Structure formats: C-alpha cells, structure tokens
C-alpha cells in the first residue's frame, strides 16, 4: 500500500495527519489504527507538535485523568491540497460570459489595487526604486512566488519570477492574470514606472519578467 505524503510530510507522520484530519485522537487511538507501538505514536506526535502541526487538548471523560487527544492546527490543515484555482476559473468564466472582458478587466485591476494595499505595508516608504523592488520581491516570495531583482547594464531593472501562484488560471486567462492583474499589482507597488511585461509563464516562457526603465 502506498504511504500517504501530505504536502511533504510522508510516512507514519503523514498517516497520522491523515487520521487527525478526520477527528482528534489519542496516541493509543493512533497506535491501534496504524499498527505501531503507542510509544512510537507519542514520539511522532511530539515531532509534529514541535513543528506546529498538531496540538494536544485535554477532555475529562468520567472518573480519572483527562484524556489527551491531538488535533491539527490551522498550519497542519494547510498541508492538504487546496484547489482554489477551480473556483477562480469557474468565477472568471461566469463573469466573462455575463459581463464581458472589459468589466472583468476592471474588476481584476481593482483586485490588484486591493492586494497592493496589503503588501504595501511591508514596503519601505520614500526609498529608492531599487529598495522598493527588493522589498517587493521579498513580499511576493512570502506569497509563494520565486522572485529576484537585478539591474542590467542598460539601466533597466529586471524583476524575474520563476514561479507563478496563479499559473493554472493564467494558462487559460493570460490577459487577465498577466497583463491586467499582475502588471497593475506591480505598478501599484512600485509607483508609476515604465513597466514592460517581457515574458510570462502563462504564455510558454520559463519565467515572468518585468522590465523597468530607470533612465
């Protein structure tokens, strides 16, 4: 039988997370369901707890000491795959059918502005474009992008993303995600700069590349 791998947590610990996703359990419960020693179950639970994936809870059941059960933390629950793009794709298709591309483009531009407001809290105010671009890259990396910044010899600042968190939806709606949302998000965060989307993963490129003319 294949051993479950919950977003990088494999083997027995992955199976424990699968079990706790159903309901909180004691170390004894897990030892029985997984066919391992209770001491081994406790050891795995302690490691998962140290990683912030599970947390113990105590509940009194009749006479005697409260029973110690473990449940998943929000961080542990996030280990399971989430297919947000399925909902996003459906909503986009419905909006395009009902309202048309012009309306949806305005909607995505407003969404970019809204998202920029949240990210902007982490960006240094009144700093140079280089410092803001570096801070922007760090903020985007926290969201799951793989972003780097470099200055070219011709006075152009290049922001390169090797991963796109919207990749699935961007493949079928490149204009909305790349030319509208992504470009507007970058402009909102860096100010009104000369921004050019040179390449994008959604259009078959290896990276998403924004070029900013500094001179």
Secondary structure, 3 states (H helix, E strand, C coil): CCCCCECCECHHHHHHHHHHHHCCECHHHHHHHHCCCHHHHHHHHHHHHHCCCEEEEEECCCCCCCEEEEEECHHHHCCCCCCHHHHHHHHHHHHHHHHCHHHHHHHHHHHHHHHHHHHHCCCCCCCCHHHHHHHHHHHHHHCCCCEEEEECCCCEEEEEECCCCCHHHHHHCHHHHHHHHHHHHHHHHHCCCCEEEEECHHHCCCCEEEEEECC
